[in-house]
Amino acid sequence: MSTDTGTIDNGPSGGSNGRRWSALNWLVGLVAVLVLIGVGFTGAALKHSNKTTSPATISVTGSATVKGTPDTVNFQIGMQTTNADAAAALSLNNGRVTSLEAALMKHGVTKKEMQTSGLNIQENTNNLGVVTGFTVSDTLNVTMHQITKAGAAIEAAARAGGNGVELNGITFSISNDSKLLSAARANAMRNAHTEANNIASAGGTSLTGIVKVVDQENQNSYLPSPVGFNAAATALKSVPLQAGSESLTVQVSVVYSLAN
């Protein structure tokens, strides 16, 4: 008597289907994991965004002014000569400017402190348009670092040039104002902080830091009235000059962050 043992034969196609279902289940699981990770990252990004919200700010302006004594004087001085002949006018004026330069250098002005800033030859005509002559003008821009000698130098130049010498103006300045500007800037920042702190306190909050600073400076020079010379002016022993003081102003615009 024989006994038959039952067997299930999936055959080739049955084994393939099993592997296919297994791969599909694995893929579905992977997608689910990726979705969960994506949701987690999104939540973290939203939380981070909420934490980096821009803080409240306040903007104020602080200013400060300091004064210093000028140590540099600048002026423009030159000669003007008129003659019926252009070449003659130029030649005569050149000689007078040379004498003027020599007088300046004798009284403390160096060649490096003199620069020609204007040379003009102008045709002169009468009411009928007829040429009556030519006027030549030559101007020097002079910078002196010895203010105490400037008056004597100008007077000597006027004597050397005689009638026709022209002085167009005088300005005073401070050659190195870095220390003064630094002091003014520090005072301006303190003033800005005081004002911002007062406003913040009145609003029931406090300052937490500086977000932005914009620095501006302004130099106010003492400017005497322009001086002109003629023959009578050469009777002066020395042109009186008063350097006075120079004001330097610094203004800062500061943005402070406030406690939330």
ChimeraX commands (.cxc) that place a marker at each C-alpha (Angstrom):
marker #1 position 0.00,0.00,0.00 radius 0.5
marker #1 position 1.41,3.26,-1.00 radius 0.5
marker #1 position 0.96,6.62,0.73 radius 0.5
marker #1 position 0.92,9.87,-1.29 radius 0.5
marker #1 position 2.46,12.92,0.39 radius 0.5
marker #1 position 0.77,16.17,-0.63 radius 0.5
marker #1 position 3.08,18.94,-1.96 radius 0.5
marker #1 position 2.40,22.45,-3.10 radius 0.5
marker #1 position 4.29,23.41,-6.17 radius 0.5
marker #1 position 4.30,27.13,-6.78 radius 0.5
marker #1 position 6.32,26.64,-9.83 radius 0.5
marker #1 position 8.56,29.29,-11.30 radius 0.5
marker #1 position 5.85,31.91,-11.39 radius 0.5
marker #1 position 4.91,31.39,-7.74 radius 0.5
marker #1 position 8.47,32.08,-6.50 radius 0.5
marker #1 position 8.71,35.25,-8.56 radius 0.5
marker #1 position 5.44,36.60,-7.16 radius 0.5
marker #1 position 6.68,36.10,-3.63 radius 0.5
marker #1 position 9.83,38.01,-4.24 radius 0.5
marker #1 position 7.83,40.75,-6.00 radius 0.5
marker #1 position 5.51,41.19,-3.01 radius 0.5
marker #1 position 8.48,41.29,-0.66 radius 0.5
marker #1 position 10.17,44.07,-2.67 radius 0.5
marker #1 position 6.92,46.04,-2.82 radius 0.5
marker #1 position 6.46,45.86,0.94 radius 0.5
marker #1 position 10.04,47.06,1.46 radius 0.5
marker #1 position 9.49,50.03,-0.92 radius 0.5
marker #1 position 6.26,51.05,0.81 radius 0.5
marker #1 position 8.04,50.97,4.16 radius 0.5
marker #1 position 10.86,53.13,2.85 radius 0.5
marker #1 position 8.45,55.73,1.50 radius 0.5
marker #1 position 6.67,55.86,4.84 radius 0.5
marker #1 position 9.96,56.44,6.67 radius 0.5
marker #1 position 10.96,59.23,4.27 radius 0.5
marker #1 position 7.58,60.92,4.74 radius 0.5
marker #1 position 8.01,60.83,8.52 radius 0.5
marker #1 position 11.53,62.28,8.24 radius 0.5
marker #1 position 10.25,65.04,5.92 radius 0.5
marker #1 position 7.52,65.95,8.37 radius 0.5
marker #1 position 10.09,66.06,11.15 radius 0.5
marker #1 position 12.38,68.39,9.21 radius 0.5
marker #1 position 9.44,70.66,8.32 radius 0.5
marker #1 position 8.47,70.95,11.95 radius 0.5
marker #1 position 12.03,71.72,12.95 radius 0.5
marker #1 position 12.29,74.39,10.24 radius 0.5
marker #1 position 9.08,76.04,11.43 radius 0.5
marker #1 position 10.31,76.06,15.02 radius 0.5
marker #1 position 13.66,77.57,13.90 radius 0.5
marker #1 position 11.86,80.20,11.84 radius 0.5
marker #1 position 9.81,81.23,14.83 radius 0.5
marker #1 position 12.94,81.60,16.95 radius 0.5
marker #1 position 14.76,83.85,14.39 radius 0.5
marker #1 position 12.07,86.50,14.10 radius 0.5
marker #1 position 13.68,89.94,13.75 radius 0.5
marker #1 position 13.81,91.74,17.11 radius 0.5
marker #1 position 12.23,95.12,17.74 radius 0.5
marker #1 position 14.60,98.04,17.17 radius 0.5
marker #1 position 14.90,101.74,17.86 radius 0.5
marker #1 position 16.83,104.33,15.81 radius 0.5
marker #1 position 18.41,107.43,17.35 radius 0.5
marker #1 position 20.91,110.11,16.38 radius 0.5
marker #1 position 23.73,111.34,18.60 radius 0.5
marker #1 position 26.07,114.25,17.93 radius 0.5
marker #1 position 29.02,115.93,19.59 radius 0.5
marker #1 position 31.28,118.89,18.82 radius 0.5
marker #1 position 34.88,119.46,19.88 radius 0.5
marker #1 position 37.17,122.42,19.27 radius 0.5
marker #1 position 40.84,122.55,18.42 radius 0.5
marker #1 position 43.47,125.15,17.55 radius 0.5
marker #1 position 44.33,125.36,13.83 radius 0.5
marker #1 position 47.95,124.75,12.87 radius 0.5
marker #1 position 47.68,125.32,9.11 radius 0.5
marker #1 position 46.74,128.38,7.07 radius 0.5
marker #1 position 45.80,128.42,3.41 radius 0.5
marker #1 position 45.50,131.48,1.19 radius 0.5
marker #1 position 45.51,132.45,-2.48 radius 0.5
marker #1 position 47.77,135.27,-3.54 radius 0.5
marker #1 position 48.76,136.44,-6.99 radius 0.5
marker #1 position 49.61,139.24,-9.39 radius 0.5
marker #1 position 47.69,141.04,-12.12 radius 0.5
marker #1 position 49.34,143.14,-14.84 radius 0.5
marker #1 position 47.84,145.08,-17.74 radius 0.5
marker #1 position 49.73,146.17,-20.86 radius 0.5
marker #1 position 48.92,147.13,-24.43 radius 0.5
marker #1 position 50.92,144.12,-25.64 radius 0.5
marker #1 position 50.01,140.60,-24.50 radius 0.5
marker #1 position 53.57,139.30,-24.47 radius 0.5
marker #1 position 54.77,142.33,-22.52 radius 0.5
marker #1 position 51.95,141.92,-19.99 radius 0.5
marker #1 position 52.88,138.28,-19.48 radius 0.5
marker #1 position 56.59,139.02,-19.12 radius 0.5
marker #1 position 56.05,141.83,-16.62 radius 0.5
marker #1 position 53.62,139.72,-14.59 radius 0.5
marker #1 position 56.02,136.76,-14.57 radius 0.5
marker #1 position 58.74,138.95,-13.05 radius 0.5
marker #1 position 56.41,140.24,-10.36 radius 0.5
marker #1 position 55.20,136.73,-9.47 radius 0.5
marker #1 position 58.82,135.59,-9.19 radius 0.5
marker #1 position 59.49,138.39,-6.73 radius 0.5
marker #1 position 56.35,137.50,-4.82 radius 0.5
marker #1 position 57.40,133.84,-4.56 radius 0.5
marker #1 position 60.87,134.81,-3.35 radius 0.5
marker #1 position 59.36,136.99,-0.61 radius 0.5
marker #1 position 57.10,134.15,0.52 radius 0.5
marker #1 position 59.98,131.66,0.69 radius 0.5
marker #1 position 62.08,134.15,2.65 radius 0.5
marker #1 position 59.36,134.14,5.30 radius 0.5
marker #1 position 58.86,130.43,5.83 radius 0.5
marker #1 position 56.97,129.20,2.75 radius 0.5
marker #1 position 58.52,126.24,0.95 radius 0.5
marker #1 position 58.20,125.40,-2.76 radius 0.5
marker #1 position 56.07,122.38,-1.87 radius 0.5
marker #1 position 53.63,124.69,-0.11 radius 0.5
marker #1 position 53.02,126.78,-3.25 radius 0.5
marker #1 position 50.97,125.67,-6.24 radius 0.5
marker #1 position 49.87,127.67,-9.28 radius 0.5
marker #1 position 46.08,127.57,-9.26 radius 0.5
marker #1 position 45.26,130.02,-12.05 radius 0.5
marker #1 position 46.98,131.66,-15.02 radius 0.5
marker #1 position 44.89,133.81,-17.37 radius 0.5
marker #1 position 45.46,136.22,-20.25 radius 0.5
marker #1 position 42.41,138.36,-20.91 radius 0.5
marker #1 position 41.81,140.66,-23.87 radius 0.5
marker #1 position 40.49,144.11,-22.92 radius 0.5
marker #1 position 38.17,146.04,-25.27 radius 0.5
marker #1 position 36.38,149.39,-25.20 radius 0.5
marker #1 position 32.69,150.09,-25.88 radius 0.5
marker #1 position 33.35,149.88,-29.61 radius 0.5
marker #1 position 34.93,146.47,-29.35 radius 0.5
marker #1 position 38.42,147.78,-30.08 radius 0.5
marker #1 position 41.22,145.95,-28.24 radius 0.5
marker #1 position 42.85,148.31,-25.76 radius 0.5
marker #1 position 45.26,145.92,-24.06 radius 0.5
marker #1 position 45.70,142.66,-22.23 radius 0.5
marker #1 position 45.48,141.67,-18.58 radius 0.5
marker #1 position 47.51,138.76,-17.21 radius 0.5
marker #1 position 46.74,137.22,-13.82 radius 0.5
marker #1 position 48.69,134.50,-12.03 radius 0.5
marker #1 position 47.46,133.02,-8.72 radius 0.5
marker #1 position 49.27,130.87,-6.18 radius 0.5
marker #1 position 47.59,128.57,-3.71 radius 0.5
marker #1 position 49.75,128.69,-0.55 radius 0.5
marker #1 position 49.58,126.33,2.43 radius 0.5
marker #1 position 51.65,127.25,5.48 radius 0.5
marker #1 position 52.19,125.08,8.54 radius 0.5
marker #1 position 53.74,127.96,10.47 radius 0.5
marker #1 position 50.78,130.20,11.21 radius 0.5
marker #1 position 52.85,132.64,13.26 radius 0.5
marker #1 position 54.86,133.52,10.14 radius 0.5
marker #1 position 51.90,133.81,7.76 radius 0.5
marker #1 position 51.16,137.49,8.41 radius 0.5
marker #1 position 54.76,138.55,7.74 radius 0.5
marker #1 position 54.89,136.37,4.62 radius 0.5
marker #1 position 51.76,137.95,3.17 radius 0.5
marker #1 position 52.99,141.46,3.96 radius 0.5
marker #1 position 56.37,140.73,2.34 radius 0.5
marker #1 position 54.65,139.35,-0.77 radius 0.5
marker #1 position 52.51,142.49,-1.02 radius 0.5
marker #1 position 55.61,144.68,-0.85 radius 0.5
marker #1 position 57.38,142.61,-3.50 radius 0.5
marker #1 position 54.44,142.65,-5.88 radius 0.5
marker #1 position 53.33,146.23,-5.35 radius 0.5
marker #1 position 50.08,147.43,-6.90 radius 0.5
marker #1 position 48.26,144.59,-8.58 radius 0.5
marker #1 position 48.81,141.99,-5.89 radius 0.5
marker #1 position 45.64,140.14,-4.97 radius 0.5
marker #1 position 44.77,138.08,-1.88 radius 0.5
marker #1 position 41.56,136.13,-2.40 radius 0.5
marker #1 position 40.94,134.62,1.01 radius 0.5
marker #1 position 42.30,132.82,4.04 radius 0.5
marker #1 position 41.23,129.58,5.70 radius 0.5
marker #1 position 42.56,127.79,8.77 radius 0.5
marker #1 position 42.57,124.07,9.45 radius 0.5
marker #1 position 43.97,121.35,11.69 radius 0.5
marker #1 position 46.43,119.12,9.86 radius 0.5
marker #1 position 45.90,116.06,12.08 radius 0.5
marker #1 position 42.42,115.97,13.61 radius 0.5
marker #1 position 42.20,112.22,14.27 radius 0.5
marker #1 position 42.34,112.57,18.08 radius 0.5
marker #1 position 39.70,115.30,18.08 radius 0.5
marker #1 position 37.41,113.26,15.83 radius 0.5
marker #1 position 37.89,110.21,18.04 radius 0.5
marker #1 position 36.84,112.18,21.12 radius 0.5
marker #1 position 33.84,113.66,19.32 radius 0.5
marker #1 position 32.79,110.23,18.04 radius 0.5
marker #1 position 32.95,108.71,21.53 radius 0.5
marker #1 position 30.82,111.54,22.92 radius 0.5
marker #1 position 28.32,111.18,20.07 radius 0.5
marker #1 position 27.94,107.44,20.76 radius 0.5
marker #1 position 27.40,108.10,24.47 radius 0.5
marker #1 position 24.74,110.70,23.65 radius 0.5
marker #1 position 23.01,108.29,21.28 radius 0.5
marker #1 position 23.00,105.52,23.90 radius 0.5
marker #1 position 21.60,107.84,26.56 radius 0.5
marker #1 position 18.76,108.95,24.30 radius 0.5
marker #1 position 17.94,105.40,23.18 radius 0.5
marker #1 position 18.01,104.12,26.75 radius 0.5
marker #1 position 15.64,106.86,27.90 radius 0.5
marker #1 position 13.18,106.07,25.13 radius 0.5
marker #1 position 13.37,102.32,25.76 radius 0.5
marker #1 position 12.81,102.78,29.51 radius 0.5
marker #1 position 9.79,104.97,28.83 radius 0.5
marker #1 position 8.40,102.20,26.64 radius 0.5
marker #1 position 8.89,99.54,29.30 radius 0.5
marker #1 position 11.75,97.72,27.59 radius 0.5
marker #1 position 15.53,97.82,27.45 radius 0.5
marker #1 position 18.39,97.88,24.96 radius 0.5
marker #1 position 20.06,94.58,24.10 radius 0.5
marker #1 position 22.67,95.56,21.53 radius 0.5
marker #1 position 23.66,97.63,18.49 radius 0.5
marker #1 position 22.32,96.57,15.09 radius 0.5
marker #1 position 23.80,99.31,12.88 radius 0.5
marker #1 position 25.89,102.50,13.12 radius 0.5
marker #1 position 26.28,105.22,10.47 radius 0.5
marker #1 position 29.07,107.71,11.18 radius 0.5
marker #1 position 29.18,111.26,9.79 radius 0.5
marker #1 position 31.63,114.06,10.47 radius 0.5
marker #1 position 31.56,117.76,9.66 radius 0.5
marker #1 position 34.46,120.18,9.78 radius 0.5
marker #1 position 33.67,123.84,10.38 radius 0.5
marker #1 position 36.62,126.07,9.59 radius 0.5
marker #1 position 37.00,129.62,10.80 radius 0.5
marker #1 position 36.88,131.82,7.71 radius 0.5
marker #1 position 38.11,135.44,7.98 radius 0.5
marker #1 position 36.96,138.03,5.46 radius 0.5
marker #1 position 38.91,138.22,2.17 radius 0.5
marker #1 position 41.75,140.74,2.24 radius 0.5
marker #1 position 42.80,142.98,-0.64 radius 0.5
marker #1 position 46.04,144.91,-1.07 radius 0.5
marker #1 position 47.11,148.11,-2.73 radius 0.5
marker #1 position 50.12,150.41,-2.37 radius 0.5
marker #1 position 48.93,151.75,0.99 radius 0.5
marker #1 position 48.72,148.24,2.43 radius 0.5
marker #1 position 52.48,147.78,2.12 radius 0.5
marker #1 position 52.93,150.26,4.94 radius 0.5
marker #1 position 51.89,147.49,7.35 radius 0.5
marker #1 position 54.74,145.76,9.13 radius 0.5
marker #1 position 52.82,142.50,9.29 radius 0.5
marker #1 position 49.30,141.50,8.34 radius 0.5
marker #1 position 47.46,140.62,11.58 radius 0.5
marker #1 position 45.98,137.10,11.44 radius 0.5
marker #1 position 43.89,135.40,14.10 radius 0.5
marker #1 position 43.57,131.63,13.72 radius 0.5
marker #1 position 40.84,131.34,16.37 radius 0.5
marker #1 position 39.53,127.80,16.88 radius 0.5
marker #1 position 38.02,125.18,14.64 radius 0.5
marker #1 position 34.94,123.12,15.45 radius 0.5
marker #1 position 34.69,119.47,14.49 radius 0.5
marker #1 position 31.26,117.85,14.68 radius 0.5
marker #1 position 30.52,114.14,14.54 radius 0.5
marker #1 position 27.01,112.73,14.15 radius 0.5
marker #1 position 26.14,109.05,14.48 radius 0.5
marker #1 position 22.90,107.29,13.59 radius 0.5
marker #1 position 22.53,104.15,15.71 radius 0.5
marker #1 position 19.99,101.34,15.53 radius 0.5
marker #1 position 19.57,99.41,18.81 radius 0.5
marker #1 position 17.78,96.11,19.33 radius 0.5
marker #1 position 15.19,95.93,22.10 radius 0.5
marker #1 position 14.28,93.19,24.53 radius 0.5
marker #1 position 11.10,91.39,23.41 radius 0.5
marker link #1:1,2 radius 0.2
marker link #1:2,3 radius 0.2
marker link #1:3,4 radius 0.2
marker link #1:4,5 radius 0.2
marker link #1:5,6 radius 0.2
marker link #1:6,7 radius 0.2
marker link #1:7,8 radius 0.2
marker link #1:8,9 radius 0.2
marker link #1:9,10 radius 0.2
marker link #1:10,11 radius 0.2
marker link #1:11,12 radius 0.2
marker link #1:12,13 radius 0.2
marker link #1:13,14 radius 0.2
marker link #1:14,15 radius 0.2
marker link #1:15,16 radius 0.2
marker link #1:16,17 radius 0.2
marker link #1:17,18 radius 0.2
marker link #1:18,19 radius 0.2
marker link #1:19,20 radius 0.2
marker link #1:20,21 radius 0.2
marker link #1:21,22 radius 0.2
marker link #1:22,23 radius 0.2
marker link #1:23,24 radius 0.2
marker link #1:24,25 radius 0.2
marker link #1:25,26 radius 0.2
marker link #1:26,27 radius 0.2
marker link #1:27,28 radius 0.2
marker link #1:28,29 radius 0.2
marker link #1:29,30 radius 0.2
marker link #1:30,31 radius 0.2
marker link #1:31,32 radius 0.2
marker link #1:32,33 radius 0.2
marker link #1:33,34 radius 0.2
marker link #1:34,35 radius 0.2
marker link #1:35,36 radius 0.2
marker link #1:36,37 radius 0.2
marker link #1:37,38 radius 0.2
marker link #1:38,39 radius 0.2
marker link #1:39,40 radius 0.2
marker link #1:40,41 radius 0.2
marker link #1:41,42 radius 0.2
marker link #1:42,43 radius 0.2
marker link #1:43,44 radius 0.2
marker link #1:44,45 radius 0.2
marker link #1:45,46 radius 0.2
marker link #1:46,47 radius 0.2
marker link #1:47,48 radius 0.2
marker link #1:48,49 radius 0.2
marker link #1:49,50 radius 0.2
marker link #1:50,51 radius 0.2
marker link #1:51,52 radius 0.2
marker link #1:52,53 radius 0.2
marker link #1:53,54 radius 0.2
marker link #1:54,55 radius 0.2
marker link #1:55,56 radius 0.2
marker link #1:56,57 radius 0.2
marker link #1:57,58 radius 0.2
marker link #1:58,59 radius 0.2
marker link #1:59,60 radius 0.2
marker link #1:60,61 radius 0.2
marker link #1:61,62 radius 0.2
marker link #1:62,63 radius 0.2
marker link #1:63,64 radius 0.2
marker link #1:64,65 radius 0.2
marker link #1:65,66 radius 0.2
marker link #1:66,67 radius 0.2
marker link #1:67,68 radius 0.2
marker link #1:68,69 radius 0.2
marker link #1:69,70 radius 0.2
marker link #1:70,71 radius 0.2
marker link #1:71,72 radius 0.2
marker link #1:72,73 radius 0.2
marker link #1:73,74 radius 0.2
marker link #1:74,75 radius 0.2
marker link #1:75,76 radius 0.2
marker link #1:76,77 radius 0.2
marker link #1:77,78 radius 0.2
marker link #1:78,79 radius 0.2
marker link #1:79,80 radius 0.2
marker link #1:80,81 radius 0.2
marker link #1:81,82 radius 0.2
marker link #1:82,83 radius 0.2
marker link #1:83,84 radius 0.2
marker link #1:84,85 radius 0.2
marker link #1:85,86 radius 0.2
marker link #1:86,87 radius 0.2
marker link #1:87,88 radius 0.2
marker link #1:88,89 radius 0.2
marker link #1:89,90 radius 0.2
marker link #1:90,91 radius 0.2
marker link #1:91,92 radius 0.2
marker link #1:92,93 radius 0.2
marker link #1:93,94 radius 0.2
marker link #1:94,95 radius 0.2
marker link #1:95,96 radius 0.2
marker link #1:96,97 radius 0.2
marker link #1:97,98 radius 0.2
marker link #1:98,99 radius 0.2
marker link #1:99,100 radius 0.2
marker link #1:100,101 radius 0.2
marker link #1:101,102 radius 0.2
marker link #1:102,103 radius 0.2
marker link #1:103,104 radius 0.2
marker link #1:104,105 radius 0.2
marker link #1:105,106 radius 0.2
marker link #1:106,107 radius 0.2
marker link #1:107,108 radius 0.2
marker link #1:108,109 radius 0.2
marker link #1:109,110 radius 0.2
marker link #1:110,111 radius 0.2
marker link #1:111,112 radius 0.2
marker link #1:112,113 radius 0.2
marker link #1:113,114 radius 0.2
marker link #1:114,115 radius 0.2
marker link #1:115,116 radius 0.2
marker link #1:116,117 radius 0.2
marker link #1:117,118 radius 0.2
marker link #1:118,119 radius 0.2
marker link #1:119,120 radius 0.2
marker link #1:120,121 radius 0.2
marker link #1:121,122 radius 0.2
marker link #1:122,123 radius 0.2
marker link #1:123,124 radius 0.2
marker link #1:124,125 radius 0.2
marker link #1:125,126 radius 0.2
marker link #1:126,127 radius 0.2
marker link #1:127,128 radius 0.2
marker link #1:128,129 radius 0.2
marker link #1:129,130 radius 0.2
marker link #1:130,131 radius 0.2
marker link #1:131,132 radius 0.2
marker link #1:132,133 radius 0.2
marker link #1:133,134 radius 0.2
marker link #1:134,135 radius 0.2
marker link #1:135,136 radius 0.2
marker link #1:136,137 radius 0.2
marker link #1:137,138 radius 0.2
marker link #1:138,139 radius 0.2
marker link #1:139,140 radius 0.2
marker link #1:140,141 radius 0.2
marker link #1:141,142 radius 0.2
marker link #1:142,143 radius 0.2
marker link #1:143,144 radius 0.2
marker link #1:144,145 radius 0.2
marker link #1:145,146 radius 0.2
marker link #1:146,147 radius 0.2
marker link #1:147,148 radius 0.2
marker link #1:148,149 radius 0.2
marker link #1:149,150 radius 0.2
marker link #1:150,151 radius 0.2
marker link #1:151,152 radius 0.2
marker link #1:152,153 radius 0.2
marker link #1:153,154 radius 0.2
marker link #1:154,155 radius 0.2
marker link #1:155,156 radius 0.2
marker link #1:156,157 radius 0.2
marker link #1:157,158 radius 0.2
marker link #1:158,159 radius 0.2
marker link #1:159,160 radius 0.2
marker link #1:160,161 radius 0.2
marker link #1:161,162 radius 0.2
marker link #1:162,163 radius 0.2
marker link #1:163,164 radius 0.2
marker link #1:164,165 radius 0.2
marker link #1:165,166 radius 0.2
marker link #1:166,167 radius 0.2
marker link #1:167,168 radius 0.2
marker link #1:168,169 radius 0.2
marker link #1:169,170 radius 0.2
marker link #1:170,171 radius 0.2
marker link #1:171,172 radius 0.2
marker link #1:172,173 radius 0.2
marker link #1:173,174 radius 0.2
marker link #1:174,175 radius 0.2
marker link #1:175,176 radius 0.2
marker link #1:176,177 radius 0.2
marker link #1:177,178 radius 0.2
marker link #1:178,179 radius 0.2
marker link #1:179,180 radius 0.2
marker link #1:180,181 radius 0.2
marker link #1:181,182 radius 0.2
marker link #1:182,183 radius 0.2
marker link #1:183,184 radius 0.2
marker link #1:184,185 radius 0.2
marker link #1:185,186 radius 0.2
marker link #1:186,187 radius 0.2
marker link #1:187,188 radius 0.2
marker link #1:188,189 radius 0.2
marker link #1:189,190 radius 0.2
marker link #1:190,191 radius 0.2
marker link #1:191,192 radius 0.2
marker link #1:192,193 radius 0.2
marker link #1:193,194 radius 0.2
marker link #1:194,195 radius 0.2
marker link #1:195,196 radius 0.2
marker link #1:196,197 radius 0.2
marker link #1:197,198 radius 0.2
marker link #1:198,199 radius 0.2
marker link #1:199,200 radius 0.2
marker link #1:200,201 radius 0.2
marker link #1:201,202 radius 0.2
marker link #1:202,203 radius 0.2
marker link #1:203,204 radius 0.2
marker link #1:204,205 radius 0.2
marker link #1:205,206 radius 0.2
marker link #1:206,207 radius 0.2
marker link #1:207,208 radius 0.2
marker link #1:208,209 radius 0.2
marker link #1:209,210 radius 0.2
marker link #1:210,211 radius 0.2
marker link #1:211,212 radius 0.2
marker link #1:212,213 radius 0.2
marker link #1:213,214 radius 0.2
marker link #1:214,215 radius 0.2
marker link #1:215,216 radius 0.2
marker link #1:216,217 radius 0.2
marker link #1:217,218 radius 0.2
marker link #1:218,219 radius 0.2
marker link #1:219,220 radius 0.2
marker link #1:220,221 radius 0.2
marker link #1:221,222 radius 0.2
marker link #1:222,223 radius 0.2
marker link #1:223,224 radius 0.2
marker link #1:224,225 radius 0.2
marker link #1:225,226 radius 0.2
marker link #1:226,227 radius 0.2
marker link #1:227,228 radius 0.2
marker link #1:228,229 radius 0.2
marker link #1:229,230 radius 0.2
marker link #1:230,231 radius 0.2
marker link #1:231,232 radius 0.2
marker link #1:232,233 radius 0.2
marker link #1:233,234 radius 0.2
marker link #1:234,235 radius 0.2
marker link #1:235,236 radius 0.2
marker link #1:236,237 radius 0.2
marker link #1:237,238 radius 0.2
marker link #1:238,239 radius 0.2
marker link #1:239,240 radius 0.2
marker link #1:240,241 radius 0.2
marker link #1:241,242 radius 0.2
marker link #1:242,243 radius 0.2
marker link #1:243,244 radius 0.2
marker link #1:244,245 radius 0.2
marker link #1:245,246 radius 0.2
marker link #1:246,247 radius 0.2
marker link #1:247,248 radius 0.2
marker link #1:248,249 radius 0.2
marker link #1:249,250 radius 0.2
marker link #1:250,251 radius 0.2
marker link #1:251,252 radius 0.2
marker link #1:252,253 radius 0.2
marker link #1:253,254 radius 0.2
marker link #1:254,255 radius 0.2
marker link #1:255,256 radius 0.2
marker link #1:256,257 radius 0.2
marker link #1:257,258 radius 0.2
marker link #1:258,259 radius 0.2
marker link #1:259,260 radius 0.2
view
